[in-house]
Amino acid sequence: MDYRIEKDSLGEVRVPSNHKWGAQTQRSLQNFKIGRSVMPLSVMYGLVEIKRAAAVVNHDLGKLSKEKKEIIVEVSDEILSGKWEQEFPLNIYQTGSGTQSNMNSNEVIAHLCADKGVDIHPNDDVNMSQSSNDTFPTAMHIAARKELNPLIEEINEWIKVLNELEEKNQGFIKIGRTHLQDATPLTFGQEISGWKSMMEKAKEFIESSAKSLDYLTIGGTAVGTGLNAPEGFDVAMAKEIATHTGLGFETEPNKFYGLTSHSALSFTHGALRALAGDLMKIANDIRWLASGPRAGLGEIDIPENEPGSSIMPGKVNPTQAEALTMVSCQVMGNDTTIQIGSSQGNFELNVYKPVIISNFLESVILLRDGMNSFRIHCLEGIEANESAMTLGVERSLMLVTALSPHIGYEKCAEVAKLAHKESLSLEEAVLQLNYATKDEFKEWVVPENMV
């Protein structure tokens, strides 16, 4: 491999000549060979958004020439178009402030500017008025905000499908279950309405908590005092980033908070964790209801997507439910990492930033992709098995609840126990105990009136 020599404050470094990064990026590659997790591109693009905005604002404030501003903006737009994504290779497990990724963006922009004939310094020009300590948390918020939008769109798709399923299945009466035991009846549509409300609440919680991500720390520089940043830089940066991204960013009023606390990401991920919990419940409900087809509940049919066994011919499994529940497990694990990392803000800086944002973004992407897969390959194809639902209602002892207002709780319990012990129907048990006539039983115990 051909190399070129790059220099930084520690001396000379050999850098592959076919790449655009510089000495500090190369040192990070050499010093942090930990695992296989690479800094998410959305974070790197968040940093590039900052560099682009800083060039504009620094020029407007009289600190950067027009020529340098224009070339930095041009190169930043190239990077944001996806042209240079191979130039951002650094590991998640690096400096906890994200300094090396910040320098990665500075170096790549500077080298691309040089390729176009303009001499740009990665620190003096690209990083002007900034510190890694305020650029990286700002990039975290930009990346998080951008990645949440597709997830919210997928939640909307779920709400639409569940609403259609609710309306379609309102006429199917089935037995309810509490504690995994038979309970009183409800319609399948009513059961689905609970799932739909979970998604509506999830959307509400995510959108509400995500508003805390709108505040950007850029302008705080090293410790929150704004040293080396011109007056008004923070407000102008937030406005410029908001304009270019189309998102509602504004400056964080207290930069000391913004550098050392990541409670906004922690809070928002709590809403993601809550969504994961509800998805776990829905997926489990669906695989229980589809269990069988002959020795389980079998109250619904789900799409048969692939063979389920290498030894049992004809077996089909609820694989989409399995995938989605594994996603939920991972999100819950990510939440633990994020909460612990967020608690480690010592004095003026939290140094767990890369692992916090990496886990946050992984959760968002897993939830989005997992929900999309489950919706397309399972949820949209759910069909009620009316005969199984009807049989479950007919066999249930908990229809005895409808008798309680007429013969009392104690007699109803006696009826249920007798029916269970001697394998009788409720009607047979009531008649045997002489607690009601046949006509009274048929008048009082009507599943349609119990939903």
Secondary structure, DSSP 8 states (H G I E B T S, - for coil): --EEEEEETTEEEEEETTS---HHHHHHHHH---SS-B--HHHHHHHHHHHHHHHHHHHHTTSS-HHHHHHHHHHHHHHHTTTTGGG---BSSS-TT-HHHHHHHHHHHHHHHHHTT----IIIIITTT--HHHHHHHHHHHHHHHHHHHHHHHHHHHHHHHHHHHHHTTT-EEEEEETTEEEEEEEHHHHHHHHHHHHHHHHHHHHHHHGGGGEE-TT-TTTSS-TTS-TTHHHHHHHHHHHHHTS--EE-S-HHHHHH--HHHHHHHHHHHHHHHHHHHHHHHHHHHT--SSSS---EE----S---SSSTT----HHHHHHHHHHHHHHHHHHHHHHHHT-EETTEES-HHHHHHHHHHHHHHHHHHHHHHHHHTGGG-EE-HHHHHHHHHH-GGGGGGGHHHH-HHHHHHHHHHHHHTT--HHHHHHHHTSS-HHHHHHH--GGGG-
